[in-house]
Amino acid sequence: MGHRVVRPEGKHLTLRIEGEATAAEFARVLPPRIDEDGQLLGIPGARISPPDERGISVSLLGTPARVRIVGVAARVWREVLAAAER
C-alpha cells in the first residue's frame, strides 16, 4: 500500500493515504458484502460516506466510531468504490 499517516482529531481519526492502488485496496476490504460463496467480507456494520473533496468517512453502525480517509480525489474514490461493488 502507499504511504499512510494517521492523526487523531477530536471525535474521529484521520488517515492520509496516497495513490489509487491504496484507495482500491481500502474499497475492497472495508465495505461489508457477501461473496459468491455466502461468506461475509469486509467490516460488519461499516458504512462509507459518499466521496467528497475531503475524502471518505468510514463509520460503524451503532457506535460513534469514525475514520476519515483523505489524500485521494473524490473521482478516484467513486471509481474504486464502484469497481469494488462489481
PDB file with SEQRES, HELIX, SHEET and CRYST1 records, atoms N, CA, C and O in Angstrom:
SEQRES   1 A   86  MET GLY HIS ARG VAL VAL ARG PRO GLU GLY LYS HIS LEU          
SEQRES   2 A   86  THR LEU ARG ILE GLU GLY GLU ALA THR ALA ALA GLU PHE          
SEQRES   3 A   86  ALA ARG VAL LEU PRO PRO ARG ILE ASP GLU ASP GLY GLN          
SEQRES   4 A   86  LEU LEU GLY ILE PRO GLY ALA ARG ILE SER PRO PRO ASP          
SEQRES   5 A   86  GLU ARG GLY ILE SER VAL SER LEU LEU GLY THR PRO ALA          
SEQRES   6 A   86  ARG VAL ARG ILE VAL GLY VAL ALA ALA ARG VAL TRP ARG          
SEQRES   7 A   86  GLU VAL LEU ALA ALA ALA GLU ARG                              
HELIX    1 AA1 GLU A   20  VAL A   29  1                                  10    
HELIX    2 AA2 ALA A   74  GLU A   85  1                                  12    
SHEET    1 AA1 5 ARG A   4  GLU A   9  0                                        
SHEET    2 AA1 5 HIS A  12  ILE A  17 -1                                        
SHEET    3 AA1 5 ARG A  66  VAL A  70  1                                        
SHEET    4 AA1 5 ILE A  56  LEU A  60 -1                                        
SHEET    5 AA1 5 ALA A  46  ILE A  48 -1                                        
SHEET    1 AA2 2 ARG A  33  ILE A  34  0                                        
SHEET    2 AA2 2 LEU A  40  LEU A  41 -1                                        
CRYST1    1.000    1.000    1.000  90.00  90.00  90.00 P 1           1          
ATOM      1  N   MET A   1       0.840  -1.176   0.000  1.00  0.00           N  
ATOM      2  CA  MET A   1       0.000   0.000   0.000  1.00  0.00           C  
ATOM      3  C   MET A   1       0.884   1.238   0.000  1.00  0.00           C  
ATOM      4  O   MET A   1       2.060   1.186   0.360  1.00  0.00           O  
ATOM      5  N   GLY A   2       0.281   2.363  -0.417  1.00  0.00           N  
ATOM      6  CA  GLY A   2       1.009   3.618  -0.463  1.00  0.00           C  
ATOM      7  C   GLY A   2       1.248   4.178   0.929  1.00  0.00           C  
ATOM      8  O   GLY A   2       0.820   3.598   1.927  1.00  0.00           O  
ATOM      9  N   HIS A   3       1.920   5.284   0.983  1.00  0.00           N  
ATOM     10  CA  HIS A   3       2.264   5.972   2.214  1.00  0.00           C  
ATOM     11  C   HIS A   3       1.000   6.315   3.008  1.00  0.00           C  
ATOM     12  O   HIS A   3      -0.013   6.705   2.428  1.00  0.00           O  
ATOM     13  N   ARG A   4       1.062   6.169   4.337  1.00  0.00           N  
ATOM     14  CA  ARG A   4      -0.079   6.462   5.197  1.00  0.00           C  
ATOM     15  C   ARG A   4       0.373   7.285   6.399  1.00  0.00           C  
ATOM     16  O   ARG A   4       1.471   7.086   6.918  1.00  0.00           O  
ATOM     17  N   VAL A   5      -0.475   8.207   6.838  1.00  0.00           N  
ATOM     18  CA  VAL A   5      -0.248   8.987   8.051  1.00  0.00           C  
ATOM     19  C   VAL A   5      -1.542   8.964   8.844  1.00  0.00           C  
ATOM     20  O   VAL A   5      -2.612   9.200   8.283  1.00  0.00           O  
ATOM     21  N   VAL A   6      -1.464   8.683  10.142  1.00  0.00           N  
ATOM     22  CA  VAL A   6      -2.648   8.625  10.999  1.00  0.00           C  
ATOM     23  C   VAL A   6      -2.581   9.780  11.994  1.00  0.00           C  
ATOM     24  O   VAL A   6      -1.541  10.043  12.598  1.00  0.00           O  
ATOM     25  N   ARG A   7      -3.736  10.476  12.152  1.00  0.00           N  
ATOM     26  CA  ARG A   7      -3.789  11.617  13.059  1.00  0.00           C  
ATOM     27  C   ARG A   7      -5.112  11.598  13.824  1.00  0.00           C  
ATOM     28  O   ARG A   7      -6.169  11.728  13.205  1.00  0.00           O  
ATOM     29  N   PRO A   8      -5.088  11.440  15.160  1.00  0.00           N  
ATOM     30  CA  PRO A   8      -6.325  11.535  15.940  1.00  0.00           C  
ATOM     31  C   PRO A   8      -6.822  12.978  15.944  1.00  0.00           C  
ATOM     32  O   PRO A   8      -6.028  13.907  16.094  1.00  0.00           O  
ATOM     33  N   GLU A   9      -8.148  13.174  15.777  1.00  0.00           N  
ATOM     34  CA  GLU A   9      -8.725  14.516  15.739  1.00  0.00           C  
ATOM     35  C   GLU A   9     -10.060  14.521  16.453  1.00  0.00           C  
ATOM     36  O   GLU A   9     -11.080  14.176  15.855  1.00  0.00           O  
ATOM     37  N   GLY A  10     -10.076  14.901  17.702  1.00  0.00           N  
ATOM     38  CA  GLY A  10     -11.334  15.020  18.440  1.00  0.00           C  
ATOM     39  C   GLY A  10     -12.139  13.741  18.431  1.00  0.00           C  
ATOM     40  O   GLY A  10     -11.786  12.769  19.100  1.00  0.00           O  
ATOM     41  N   LYS A  11     -13.230  13.740  17.668  1.00  0.00           N  
ATOM     42  CA  LYS A  11     -14.147  12.610  17.671  1.00  0.00           C  
ATOM     43  C   LYS A  11     -13.902  11.614  16.548  1.00  0.00           C  
ATOM     44  O   LYS A  11     -14.691  10.685  16.375  1.00  0.00           O  
ATOM     45  N   HIS A  12     -12.839  11.781  15.789  1.00  0.00           N  
ATOM     46  CA  HIS A  12     -12.541  10.825  14.725  1.00  0.00           C  
ATOM     47  C   HIS A  12     -11.034  10.735  14.508  1.00  0.00           C  
ATOM     48  O   HIS A  12     -10.254  11.502  15.072  1.00  0.00           O  
ATOM     49  N   LEU A  13     -10.664   9.796  13.694  1.00  0.00           N  
ATOM     50  CA  LEU A  13      -9.280   9.558  13.324  1.00  0.00           C  
ATOM     51  C   LEU A  13      -9.157   9.892  11.847  1.00  0.00           C  
ATOM     52  O   LEU A  13     -10.017   9.510  11.053  1.00  0.00           O  
ATOM     53  N   THR A  14      -8.103  10.598  11.469  1.00  0.00           N  
ATOM     54  CA  THR A  14      -7.868  10.889  10.056  1.00  0.00           C  
ATOM     55  C   THR A  14      -6.711  10.035   9.576  1.00  0.00           C  
ATOM     56  O   THR A  14      -5.656   9.976  10.209  1.00  0.00           O  
ATOM     57  N   LEU A  15      -6.922   9.384   8.466  1.00  0.00           N  
ATOM     58  CA  LEU A  15      -5.914   8.535   7.845  1.00  0.00           C  
ATOM     59  C   LEU A  15      -5.623   9.113   6.472  1.00  0.00           C  
ATOM     60  O   LEU A  15      -6.510   9.157   5.620  1.00  0.00           O  
ATOM     61  N   ARG A  16      -4.393   9.558   6.243  1.00  0.00           N  
ATOM     62  CA  ARG A  16      -3.998  10.100   4.942  1.00  0.00           C  
ATOM     63  C   ARG A  16      -3.295   8.995   4.164  1.00  0.00           C  
ATOM     64  O   ARG A  16      -2.330   8.392   4.632  1.00  0.00           O  
ATOM     65  N   ILE A  17      -3.809   8.748   2.961  1.00  0.00           N  
ATOM     66  CA  ILE A  17      -3.220   7.725   2.104  1.00  0.00           C  
ATOM     67  C   ILE A  17      -2.782   8.364   0.799  1.00  0.00           C  
ATOM     68  O   ILE A  17      -3.144   9.503   0.503  1.00  0.00           O  
ATOM     69  N   GLU A  18      -2.004   7.628   0.022  1.00  0.00           N  
ATOM     70  CA  GLU A  18      -1.570   8.092  -1.285  1.00  0.00           C  
ATOM     71  C   GLU A  18      -1.830   7.015  -2.313  1.00  0.00           C  
ATOM     72  O   GLU A  18      -1.553   5.837  -2.083  1.00  0.00           O  
ATOM     73  N   GLY A  19      -2.358   7.423  -3.435  1.00  0.00           N  
ATOM     74  CA  GLY A  19      -2.443   6.540  -4.579  1.00  0.00           C  
ATOM     75  C   GLY A  19      -3.747   5.796  -4.769  1.00  0.00           C  
ATOM     76  O   GLY A  19      -4.434   5.426  -3.818  1.00  0.00           O  
ATOM     77  N   GLU A  20      -4.057   5.594  -6.039  1.00  0.00           N  
ATOM     78  CA  GLU A  20      -5.277   4.886  -6.425  1.00  0.00           C  
ATOM     79  C   GLU A  20      -5.250   3.431  -5.973  1.00  0.00           C  
ATOM     80  O   GLU A  20      -6.287   2.882  -5.600  1.00  0.00           O  
ATOM     81  N   ALA A  21      -4.079   2.801  -6.003  1.00  0.00           N  
ATOM     82  CA  ALA A  21      -3.983   1.395  -5.595  1.00  0.00           C  
ATOM     83  C   ALA A  21      -4.339   1.233  -4.113  1.00  0.00           C  
ATOM     84  O   ALA A  21      -4.998   0.264  -3.737  1.00  0.00           O  
ATOM     85  N   THR A  22      -3.908   2.173  -3.279  1.00  0.00           N  
ATOM     86  CA  THR A  22      -4.235   2.112  -1.855  1.00  0.00           C  
ATOM     87  C   THR A  22      -5.728   2.331  -1.644  1.00  0.00           C  
ATOM     88  O   THR A  22      -6.355   1.629  -0.851  1.00  0.00           O  
ATOM     89  N   ALA A  23      -6.300   3.304  -2.353  1.00  0.00           N  
ATOM     90  CA  ALA A  23      -7.741   3.544  -2.255  1.00  0.00           C  
ATOM     91  C   ALA A  23      -8.515   2.318  -2.708  1.00  0.00           C  
ATOM     92  O   ALA A  23      -9.511   1.950  -2.086  1.00  0.00           O  
ATOM     93  N   ALA A  24      -8.072   1.683  -3.780  1.00  0.00           N  
ATOM     94  CA  ALA A  24      -8.748   0.483  -4.288  1.00  0.00           C  
ATOM     95  C   ALA A  24      -8.703  -0.644  -3.262  1.00  0.00           C  
ATOM     96  O   ALA A  24      -9.678  -1.379  -3.110  1.00  0.00           O  
ATOM     97  N   GLU A  25      -7.594  -0.786  -2.563  1.00  0.00           N  
ATOM     98  CA  GLU A  25      -7.481  -1.832  -1.543  1.00  0.00           C  
ATOM     99  C   GLU A  25      -8.448  -1.563  -0.390  1.00  0.00           C  
ATOM    100  O   GLU A  25      -9.110  -2.485   0.087  1.00  0.00           O  
ATOM    101  N   PHE A  26      -8.534  -0.309   0.061  1.00  0.00           N  
ATOM    102  CA  PHE A  26      -9.499   0.041   1.104  1.00  0.00           C  
ATOM    103  C   PHE A  26     -10.927  -0.205   0.620  1.00  0.00           C  
ATOM    104  O   PHE A  26     -11.747  -0.738   1.368  1.00  0.00           O  
ATOM    105  N   ALA A  27     -11.233   0.172  -0.611  1.00  0.00           N  
ATOM    106  CA  ALA A  27     -12.576  -0.040  -1.167  1.00  0.00           C  
ATOM    107  C   ALA A  27     -12.916  -1.528  -1.231  1.00  0.00           C  
ATOM    108  O   ALA A  27     -14.082  -1.907  -1.120  1.00  0.00           O  
ATOM    109  N   ARG A  28     -11.918  -2.351  -1.406  1.00  0.00           N  
ATOM    110  CA  ARG A  28     -12.134  -3.790  -1.493  1.00  0.00           C  
ATOM    111  C   ARG A  28     -12.335  -4.420  -0.115  1.00  0.00           C  
ATOM    112  O   ARG A  28     -13.156  -5.327   0.028  1.00  0.00           O  
ATOM    113  N   VAL A  29     -11.607  -3.960   0.897  1.00  0.00           N  
ATOM    114  CA  VAL A  29     -11.630  -4.647   2.195  1.00  0.00           C  
ATOM    115  C   VAL A  29     -12.536  -4.017   3.254  1.00  0.00           C  
ATOM    116  O   VAL A  29     -12.874  -4.692   4.227  1.00  0.00           O  
ATOM    117  N   LEU A  30     -12.941  -2.758   3.106  1.00  0.00           N  
ATOM    118  CA  LEU A  30     -13.743  -2.116   4.150  1.00  0.00           C  
ATOM    119  C   LEU A  30     -15.236  -2.415   4.098  1.00  0.00           C  
ATOM    120  O   LEU A  30     -15.791  -2.860   5.103  1.00  0.00           O  
ATOM    121  N   PRO A  31     -15.917  -2.190   2.964  1.00  0.00           N  
ATOM    122  CA  PRO A  31     -17.377  -2.345   2.979  1.00  0.00           C  
ATOM    123  C   PRO A  31     -17.808  -3.795   3.195  1.00  0.00           C  
ATOM    124  O   PRO A  31     -17.228  -4.710   2.611  1.00  0.00           O  
ATOM    125  N   PRO A  32     -18.824  -4.006   4.035  1.00  0.00           N  
ATOM    126  CA  PRO A  32     -19.322  -5.375   4.210  1.00  0.00           C  
ATOM    127  C   PRO A  32     -20.093  -5.824   2.968  1.00  0.00           C  
ATOM    128  O   PRO A  32     -20.838  -5.050   2.367  1.00  0.00           O  
ATOM    129  N   ARG A  33     -19.897  -7.083   2.601  1.00  0.00           N  
ATOM    130  CA  ARG A  33     -20.630  -7.660   1.472  1.00  0.00           C  
ATOM    131  C   ARG A  33     -20.543  -9.175   1.575  1.00  0.00           C  
ATOM    132  O   ARG A  33     -19.697  -9.717   2.285  1.00  0.00           O  
ATOM    133  N   ILE A  34     -21.411  -9.830   0.871  1.00  0.00           N  
ATOM    134  CA  ILE A  34     -21.427 -11.287   0.839  1.00  0.00           C  
ATOM    135  C   ILE A  34     -20.826 -11.735  -0.490  1.00  0.00           C  
ATOM    136  O   ILE A  34     -21.237 -11.257  -1.548  1.00  0.00           O  
ATOM    137  N   ASP A  35     -19.858 -12.648  -0.442  1.00  0.00           N  
ATOM    138  CA  ASP A  35     -19.265 -13.132  -1.687  1.00  0.00           C  
ATOM    139  C   ASP A  35     -20.113 -14.241  -2.298  1.00  0.00           C  
ATOM    140  O   ASP A  35     -21.144 -14.617  -1.739  1.00  0.00           O  
ATOM    141  N   GLU A  36     -19.687 -14.762  -3.436  1.00  0.00           N  
ATOM    142  CA  GLU A  36     -20.462 -15.777  -4.151  1.00  0.00           C  
ATOM    143  C   GLU A  36     -20.633 -17.076  -3.363  1.00  0.00           C  
ATOM    144  O   GLU A  36     -21.524 -17.871  -3.663  1.00  0.00           O  
ATOM    145  N   ASP A  37     -19.785 -17.293  -2.360  1.00  0.00           N  
ATOM    146  CA  ASP A  37     -19.893 -18.488  -1.518  1.00  0.00           C  
ATOM    147  C   ASP A  37     -20.702 -18.241  -0.250  1.00  0.00           C  
ATOM    148  O   ASP A  37     -20.812 -19.125   0.599  1.00  0.00           O  
ATOM    149  N   GLY A  38     -21.270 -17.035  -0.116  1.00  0.00           N  
ATOM    150  CA  GLY A  38     -22.070 -16.716   1.057  1.00  0.00           C  
ATOM    151  C   GLY A  38     -21.256 -16.272   2.265  1.00  0.00           C  
ATOM    152  O   GLY A  38     -21.797 -16.155   3.364  1.00  0.00           O  
ATOM    153  N   GLN A  39     -19.967 -16.024   2.074  1.00  0.00           N  
ATOM    154  CA  GLN A  39     -19.101 -15.581   3.171  1.00  0.00           C  
ATOM    155  C   GLN A  39     -19.160 -14.059   3.311  1.00  0.00           C  
ATOM    156  O   GLN A  39     -19.172 -13.338   2.313  1.00  0.00           O  
ATOM    157  N   LEU A  40     -19.196 -13.578   4.557  1.00  0.00           N  
ATOM    158  CA  LEU A  40     -19.183 -12.148   4.819  1.00  0.00           C  
ATOM    159  C   LEU A  40     -17.758 -11.637   4.669  1.00  0.00           C  
ATOM    160  O   LEU A  40     -16.830 -12.155   5.290  1.00  0.00           O  
ATOM    161  N   LEU A  41     -17.598 -10.624   3.845  1.00  0.00           N  
ATOM    162  CA  LEU A  41     -16.309  -9.970   3.663  1.00  0.00           C  
ATOM    163  C   LEU A  41     -16.416  -8.543   4.181  1.00  0.00           C  
ATOM    164  O   LEU A  41     -17.520  -8.022   4.338  1.00  0.00           O  
ATOM    165  N   GLY A  42     -15.305  -7.920   4.441  1.00  0.00           N  
ATOM    166  CA  GLY A  42     -15.304  -6.532   4.901  1.00  0.00           C  
ATOM    167  C   GLY A  42     -15.564  -6.430   6.390  1.00  0.00           C  
ATOM    168  O   GLY A  42     -15.474  -7.417   7.120  1.00  0.00           O  
ATOM    169  N   ILE A  43     -15.887  -5.227   6.830  1.00  0.00           N  
ATOM    170  CA  ILE A  43     -16.133  -4.961   8.241  1.00  0.00           C  
ATOM    171  C   ILE A  43     -17.641  -4.926   8.479  1.00  0.00           C  
ATOM    172  O   ILE A  43     -18.321  -4.038   7.966  1.00  0.00           O  
ATOM    173  N   PRO A  44     -18.178  -5.882   9.255  1.00  0.00           N  
ATOM    174  CA  PRO A  44     -19.618  -5.887   9.524  1.00  0.00           C  
ATOM    175  C   PRO A  44     -20.056  -4.562  10.153  1.00  0.00           C  
ATOM    176  O   PRO A  44     -19.441  -4.101  11.114  1.00  0.00           O  
ATOM    177  N   GLY A  45     -21.100  -3.957   9.622  1.00  0.00           N  
ATOM    178  CA  GLY A  45     -21.624  -2.707  10.147  1.00  0.00           C  
ATOM    179  C   GLY A  45     -20.929  -1.456   9.650  1.00  0.00           C  
ATOM    180  O   GLY A  45     -21.337  -0.348  10.001  1.00  0.00           O  
ATOM    181  N   ALA A  46     -19.886  -1.604   8.838  1.00  0.00           N  
ATOM    182  CA  ALA A  46     -19.174  -0.428   8.320  1.00  0.00           C  
ATOM    183  C   ALA A  46     -20.027   0.265   7.263  1.00  0.00           C  
ATOM    184  O   ALA A  46     -20.685  -0.384   6.449  1.00  0.00           O  
ATOM    185  N   ARG A  47     -20.004   1.589   7.291  1.00  0.00           N  
ATOM    186  CA  ARG A  47     -20.694   2.391   6.293  1.00  0.00           C  
ATOM    187  C   ARG A  47     -19.708   3.420   5.766  1.00  0.00           C  
ATOM    188  O   ARG A  47     -18.962   4.026   6.535  1.00  0.00           O  
ATOM    189  N   ILE A  48     -19.707   3.614   4.459  1.00  0.00           N  
ATOM    190  CA  ILE A  48     -18.800   4.569   3.823  1.00  0.00           C  
ATOM    191  C   ILE A  48     -19.624   5.726   3.275  1.00  0.00           C  
ATOM    192  O   ILE A  48     -20.612   5.529   2.567  1.00  0.00           O  
ATOM    193  N   SER A  49     -19.194   6.939   3.618  1.00  0.00           N  
ATOM    194  CA  SER A  49     -19.886   8.138   3.131  1.00  0.00           C  
ATOM    195  C   SER A  49     -19.615   8.316   1.638  1.00  0.00           C  
ATOM    196  O   SER A  49     -18.633   7.788   1.115  1.00  0.00           O  
ATOM    197  N   PRO A  50     -20.485   9.058   0.955  1.00  0.00           N  
ATOM    198  CA  PRO A  50     -20.172   9.401  -0.427  1.00  0.00           C  
ATOM    199  C   PRO A  50     -18.874  10.211  -0.468  1.00  0.00           C  
ATOM    200  O   PRO A  50     -18.657  11.064   0.393  1.00  0.00           O  
ATOM    201  N   PRO A  51     -18.021   9.960  -1.440  1.00  0.00           N  
ATOM    202  CA  PRO A  51     -16.757  10.707  -1.531  1.00  0.00           C  
ATOM    203  C   PRO A  51     -17.008  12.197  -1.770  1.00  0.00           C  
ATOM    204  O   PRO A  51     -17.928  12.573  -2.496  1.00  0.00           O  
ATOM    205  N   ASP A  52     -16.182  13.033  -1.154  1.00  0.00           N  
ATOM    206  CA  ASP A  52     -16.215  14.462  -1.417  1.00  0.00           C  
ATOM    207  C   ASP A  52     -14.783  14.965  -1.473  1.00  0.00           C  
ATOM    208  O   ASP A  52     -13.841  14.173  -1.449  1.00  0.00           O  
ATOM    209  N   GLU A  53     -14.617  16.280  -1.547  1.00  0.00           N  
ATOM    210  CA  GLU A  53     -13.271  16.842  -1.687  1.00  0.00           C  
ATOM    211  C   GLU A  53     -12.383  16.549  -0.490  1.00  0.00           C  
ATOM    212  O   GLU A  53     -11.165  16.695  -0.587  1.00  0.00           O  
ATOM    213  N   ARG A  54     -12.957  16.142   0.632  1.00  0.00           N  
ATOM    214  CA  ARG A  54     -12.173  15.807   1.822  1.00  0.00           C  
ATOM    215  C   ARG A  54     -11.853  14.319   1.909  1.00  0.00           C  
ATOM    216  O   ARG A  54     -11.089  13.914   2.786  1.00  0.00           O  
ATOM    217  N   GLY A  55     -12.408  13.501   1.035  1.00  0.00           N  
ATOM    218  CA  GLY A  55     -12.165  12.062   1.070  1.00  0.00           C  
ATOM    219  C   GLY A  55     -13.440  11.307   1.385  1.00  0.00           C  
ATOM    220  O   GLY A  55     -14.517  11.665   0.906  1.00  0.00           O  
ATOM    221  N   ILE A  56     -13.319  10.257   2.193  1.00  0.00           N  
ATOM    222  CA  ILE A  56     -14.480   9.481   2.624  1.00  0.00           C  
ATOM    223  C   ILE A  56     -14.428   9.331   4.138  1.00  0.00           C  
ATOM    224  O   ILE A  56     -13.370   9.470   4.751  1.00  0.00           O  
ATOM    225  N   SER A  57     -15.580   9.048   4.734  1.00  0.00           N  
ATOM    226  CA  SER A  57     -15.641   8.704   6.155  1.00  0.00           C  
ATOM    227  C   SER A  57     -16.147   7.282   6.260  1.00  0.00           C  
ATOM    228  O   SER A  57     -17.066   6.883   5.545  1.00  0.00           O  
ATOM    229  N   VAL A  58     -15.549   6.528   7.147  1.00  0.00           N  
ATOM    230  CA  VAL A  58     -15.993   5.171   7.433  1.00  0.00           C  
ATOM    231  C   VAL A  58     -16.505   5.188   8.862  1.00  0.00           C  
ATOM    232  O   VAL A  58     -15.773   5.534   9.790  1.00  0.00           O  
ATOM    233  N   SER A  59     -17.771   4.811   9.036  1.00  0.00           N  
ATOM    234  CA  SER A  59     -18.357   4.753  10.373  1.00  0.00           C  
ATOM    235  C   SER A  59     -18.820   3.330  10.641  1.00  0.00           C  
ATOM    236  O   SER A  59     -18.948   2.516   9.726  1.00  0.00           O  
ATOM    237  N   LEU A  60     -19.066   3.052  11.899  1.00  0.00           N  
ATOM    238  CA  LEU A  60     -19.507   1.733  12.322  1.00  0.00           C  
ATOM    239  C   LEU A  60     -20.879   1.885  12.964  1.00  0.00           C  
ATOM    240  O   LEU A  60     -21.029   2.585  13.966  1.00  0.00           O  
ATOM    241  N   LEU A  61     -21.892   1.222  12.378  1.00  0.00           N  
ATOM    242  CA  LEU A  61     -23.262   1.325  12.876  1.00  0.00           C  
ATOM    243  C   LEU A  61     -23.336   1.068  14.371  1.00  0.00           C  
ATOM    244  O   LEU A  61     -22.701   0.151  14.893  1.00  0.00           O  
ATOM    245  N   GLY A  62     -24.127   1.896  15.053  1.00  0.00           N  
ATOM    246  CA  GLY A  62     -24.354   1.709  16.477  1.00  0.00           C  
ATOM    247  C   GLY A  62     -23.228   2.189  17.369  1.00  0.00           C  
ATOM    248  O   GLY A  62     -23.261   1.979  18.581  1.00  0.00           O  
ATOM    249  N   THR A  63     -22.228   2.835  16.779  1.00  0.00           N  
ATOM    250  CA  THR A  63     -21.101   3.346  17.566  1.00  0.00           C  
ATOM    251  C   THR A  63     -20.754   4.756  17.085  1.00  0.00           C  
ATOM    252  O   THR A  63     -21.155   5.155  15.992  1.00  0.00           O  
ATOM    253  N   PRO A  64     -20.014   5.506  17.896  1.00  0.00           N  
ATOM    254  CA  PRO A  64     -19.552   6.818  17.443  1.00  0.00           C  
ATOM    255  C   PRO A  64     -18.253   6.720  16.623  1.00  0.00           C  
ATOM    256  O   PRO A  64     -17.698   7.745  16.226  1.00  0.00           O  
ATOM    257  N   ALA A  65     -17.775   5.514  16.373  1.00  0.00           N  
ATOM    258  CA  ALA A  65     -16.506   5.330  15.663  1.00  0.00           C  
ATOM    259  C   ALA A  65     -16.560   5.926  14.261  1.00  0.00           C  
ATOM    260  O   ALA A  65     -17.520   5.718  13.519  1.00  0.00           O  
ATOM    261  N   ARG A  66     -15.508   6.674  13.912  1.00  0.00           N  
ATOM    262  CA  ARG A  66     -15.426   7.249  12.576  1.00  0.00           C  
ATOM    263  C   ARG A  66     -13.973   7.463  12.188  1.00  0.00           C  
ATOM    264  O   ARG A  66     -13.171   7.967  12.975  1.00  0.00           O  
ATOM    265  N   VAL A  67     -13.651   7.074  10.971  1.00  0.00           N  
ATOM    266  CA  VAL A  67     -12.327   7.309  10.407  1.00  0.00           C  
ATOM    267  C   VAL A  67     -12.520   8.063   9.109  1.00  0.00           C  
ATOM    268  O   VAL A  67     -13.287   7.633   8.248  1.00  0.00           O  
ATOM    269  N   ARG A  68     -11.836   9.180   8.960  1.00  0.00           N  
ATOM    270  CA  ARG A  68     -11.857   9.925   7.705  1.00  0.00           C  
ATOM    271  C   ARG A  68     -10.593   9.528   6.945  1.00  0.00           C  
ATOM    272  O   ARG A  68      -9.487   9.606   7.479  1.00  0.00           O  
ATOM    273  N   ILE A  69     -10.770   9.103   5.694  1.00  0.00           N  
ATOM    274  CA  ILE A  69      -9.640   8.717   4.849  1.00  0.00           C  
ATOM    275  C   ILE A  69      -9.484   9.798   3.792  1.00  0.00           C  
ATOM    276  O   ILE A  69     -10.375  10.016   2.971  1.00  0.00           O  
ATOM    277  N   VAL A  70      -8.339  10.473   3.823  1.00  0.00           N  
ATOM    278  CA  VAL A  70      -8.080  11.610   2.945  1.00  0.00           C  
ATOM    279  C   VAL A  70      -6.843  11.339   2.092  1.00  0.00           C  
ATOM    280  O   VAL A  70      -6.125  10.361   2.300  1.00  0.00           O  
ATOM    281  N   GLY A  71      -6.613  12.233   1.122  1.00  0.00           N  
ATOM    282  CA  GLY A  71      -5.408  12.146   0.310  1.00  0.00           C  
ATOM    283  C   GLY A  71      -5.641  11.644  -1.104  1.00  0.00           C  
ATOM    284  O   GLY A  71      -4.715  11.633  -1.916  1.00  0.00           O  
ATOM    285  N   VAL A  72      -6.874  11.226  -1.414  1.00  0.00           N  
ATOM    286  CA  VAL A  72      -7.219  10.728  -2.746  1.00  0.00           C  
ATOM    287  C   VAL A  72      -8.430  11.520  -3.236  1.00  0.00           C  
ATOM    288  O   VAL A  72      -9.351  11.781  -2.462  1.00  0.00           O  
ATOM    289  N   ALA A  73      -8.436  11.899  -4.501  1.00  0.00           N  
ATOM    290  CA  ALA A  73      -9.522  12.699  -5.074  1.00  0.00           C  
ATOM    291  C   ALA A  73     -10.857  11.961  -5.026  1.00  0.00           C  
ATOM    292  O   ALA A  73     -10.903  10.732  -5.089  1.00  0.00           O  
ATOM    293  N   ALA A  74     -11.945  12.730  -4.914  1.00  0.00           N  
ATOM    294  CA  ALA A  74     -13.297  12.148  -4.877  1.00  0.00           C  
ATOM    295  C   ALA A  74     -13.558  11.294  -6.116  1.00  0.00           C  
ATOM    296  O   ALA A  74     -14.197  10.247  -6.016  1.00  0.00           O  
ATOM    297  N   ARG A  75     -13.077  11.722  -7.274  1.00  0.00           N  
ATOM    298  CA  ARG A  75     -13.267  10.972  -8.518  1.00  0.00           C  
ATOM    299  C   ARG A  75     -12.656   9.575  -8.408  1.00  0.00           C  
ATOM    300  O   ARG A  75     -13.253   8.592  -8.845  1.00  0.00           O  
ATOM    301  N   VAL A  76     -11.466   9.498  -7.822  1.00  0.00           N  
ATOM    302  CA  VAL A  76     -10.803   8.200  -7.646  1.00  0.00           C  
ATOM    303  C   VAL A  76     -11.612   7.322  -6.709  1.00  0.00           C  
ATOM    304  O   VAL A  76     -11.813   6.140  -6.987  1.00  0.00           O  
ATOM    305  N   TRP A  77     -12.086   7.893  -5.587  1.00  0.00           N  
ATOM    306  CA  TRP A  77     -12.906   7.119  -4.651  1.00  0.00           C  
ATOM    307  C   TRP A  77     -14.143   6.565  -5.341  1.00  0.00           C  
ATOM    308  O   TRP A  77     -14.484   5.395  -5.166  1.00  0.00           O  
ATOM    309  N   ARG A  78     -14.822   7.410  -6.133  1.00  0.00           N  
ATOM    310  CA  ARG A  78     -16.029   6.941  -6.825  1.00  0.00           C  
ATOM    311  C   ARG A  78     -15.692   5.765  -7.745  1.00  0.00           C  
ATOM    312  O   ARG A  78     -16.426   4.778  -7.789  1.00  0.00           O  
ATOM    313  N   GLU A  79     -14.599   5.871  -8.465  1.00  0.00           N  
ATOM    314  CA  GLU A  79     -14.197   4.810  -9.387  1.00  0.00           C  
ATOM    315  C   GLU A  79     -13.870   3.503  -8.659  1.00  0.00           C  
ATOM    316  O   GLU A  79     -14.350   2.437  -9.046  1.00  0.00           O  
ATOM    317  N   VAL A  80     -13.053   3.588  -7.606  1.00  0.00           N  
ATOM    318  CA  VAL A  80     -12.619   2.361  -6.928  1.00  0.00           C  
ATOM    319  C   VAL A  80     -13.753   1.741  -6.129  1.00  0.00           C  
ATOM    320  O   VAL A  80     -13.830   0.516  -6.030  1.00  0.00           O  
ATOM    321  N   LEU A  81     -14.640   2.558  -5.551  1.00  0.00           N  
ATOM    322  CA  LEU A  81     -15.783   2.004  -4.827  1.00  0.00           C  
ATOM    323  C   LEU A  81     -16.748   1.298  -5.790  1.00  0.00           C  
ATOM    324  O   LEU A  81     -17.278   0.232  -5.478  1.00  0.00           O  
ATOM    325  N   ALA A  82     -16.967   1.901  -6.954  1.00  0.00           N  
ATOM    326  CA  ALA A  82     -17.842   1.263  -7.962  1.00  0.00           C  
ATOM    327  C   ALA A  82     -17.225  -0.041  -8.455  1.00  0.00           C  
ATOM    328  O   ALA A  82     -17.935  -1.031  -8.634  1.00  0.00           O  
ATOM    329  N   ALA A  83     -15.928  -0.052  -8.675  1.00  0.00           N  
ATOM    330  CA  ALA A  83     -15.250  -1.269  -9.134  1.00  0.00           C  
ATOM    331  C   ALA A  83     -15.323  -2.363  -8.077  1.00  0.00           C  
ATOM    332  O   ALA A  83     -15.484  -3.537  -8.411  1.00  0.00           O  
ATOM    333  N   ALA A  84     -15.206  -1.989  -6.804  1.00  0.00           N  
ATOM    334  CA  ALA A  84     -15.263  -2.993  -5.721  1.00  0.00           C  
ATOM    335  C   ALA A  84     -16.648  -3.593  -5.594  1.00  0.00           C  
ATOM    336  O   ALA A  84     -16.778  -4.741  -5.169  1.00  0.00           O  
ATOM    337  N   GLU A  85     -17.694  -2.849  -5.951  1.00  0.00           N  
ATOM    338  CA  GLU A  85     -19.061  -3.360  -5.867  1.00  0.00           C  
ATOM    339  C   GLU A  85     -19.345  -4.413  -6.942  1.00  0.00           C  
ATOM    340  O   GLU A  85     -20.213  -5.267  -6.765  1.00  0.00           O  
ATOM    341  N   ARG A  86     -18.610  -4.348  -8.054  1.00  0.00           N  
ATOM    342  CA  ARG A  86     -18.840  -5.297  -9.156  1.00  0.00           C  
ATOM    343  C   ARG A  86     -18.275  -6.649  -8.891  1.00  0.00           C  
ATOM    344  O   ARG A  86     -18.394  -7.543  -9.729  1.00  0.00           O  
TER     345      ARG A  86                                                      
END                                                                             
